[in-house]
């Protein structure tokens, strides 16, 4: 894997972490959806990536990000 791709993946993971950290309250929303009930899942498409989240303890938890056109997912 080349350095440019690794930097892009690191940026995606960092941005996802910021998004999760910013919404750490029980009423946190991802894509306008409240986290209820536990075990619920949601997917957000942003740019050329698809982000997957699951609801755990009433908070959205990042699962993975995958490029829409195929390729390796970032966990």
PLY file of the C-alpha trace (Angstrom):
ply
format ascii 1.0
element vertex 75
property float x
property float y
property float z
element edge 74
property int vertex1
property int vertex2
end_header
0.00 0.00 0.00
1.48 3.36 -0.93
1.96 6.23 1.48
-0.72 8.43 -0.11
-3.41 5.80 0.36
-2.34 5.19 3.96
-2.53 8.93 4.67
-6.02 9.11 3.18
-7.17 6.14 5.26
-5.68 7.66 8.41
-7.54 10.91 7.68
-10.83 9.02 7.26
-10.37 7.16 10.55
-9.43 10.40 12.32
-12.47 12.24 10.92
-14.76 9.38 11.93
-13.29 9.46 15.44
-13.95 13.18 15.68
-17.53 12.70 14.53
-18.12 10.00 17.15
-16.38 11.97 19.91
-18.45 15.06 19.16
-21.71 13.19 19.68
-21.01 11.21 22.82
-24.28 11.99 24.59
-27.15 9.55 24.95
-29.12 11.45 22.32
-26.28 11.48 19.80
-27.31 11.40 16.16
-25.57 9.99 13.14
-27.05 11.07 9.86
-30.02 12.58 11.68
-30.91 9.27 13.33
-31.12 8.76 17.07
-29.42 5.70 18.51
-32.36 3.64 19.66
-32.73 0.68 20.08
-29.41 -0.93 20.89
-28.24 -3.12 18.04
-29.62 -0.78 15.38
-27.32 -0.04 12.45
-26.99 2.81 10.00
-24.92 3.65 6.96
-23.82 7.10 5.81
-22.47 7.86 2.35
-20.07 10.77 2.27
-17.91 11.51 -0.75
-16.59 8.23 -2.11
-16.86 6.40 1.25
-19.63 4.50 3.00
-19.48 4.65 6.83
-21.10 1.95 8.97
-22.25 2.51 12.57
-24.03 0.39 15.18
-25.94 1.47 18.26
-24.45 0.33 21.57
-25.44 1.68 25.00
-27.45 4.41 23.25
-24.36 5.74 21.45
-23.36 5.35 17.79
-20.17 3.32 17.46
-18.09 3.44 14.28
-17.74 -0.03 12.72
-15.95 0.54 9.42
-15.59 2.76 6.37
-15.48 1.25 2.87
-14.79 2.88 -0.47
-17.93 2.87 -2.61
-16.16 1.65 -5.75
-14.69 -1.35 -3.94
-11.38 -1.85 -2.18
-10.26 -2.35 1.37
-12.37 -1.17 4.28
-10.93 0.81 7.18
-11.79 -0.56 10.64
0 1
1 2
2 3
3 4
4 5
5 6
6 7
7 8
8 9
9 10
10 11
11 12
12 13
13 14
14 15
15 16
16 17
17 18
18 19
19 20
20 21
21 22
22 23
23 24
24 25
25 26
26 27
27 28
28 29
29 30
30 31
31 32
32 33
33 34
34 35
35 36
36 37
37 38
38 39
39 40
40 41
41 42
42 43
43 44
44 45
45 46
46 47
47 48
48 49
49 50
50 51
51 52
52 53
53 54
54 55
55 56
56 57
57 58
58 59
59 60
60 61
61 62
62 63
63 64
64 65
65 66
66 67
67 68
68 69
69 70
70 71
71 72
72 73
73 74
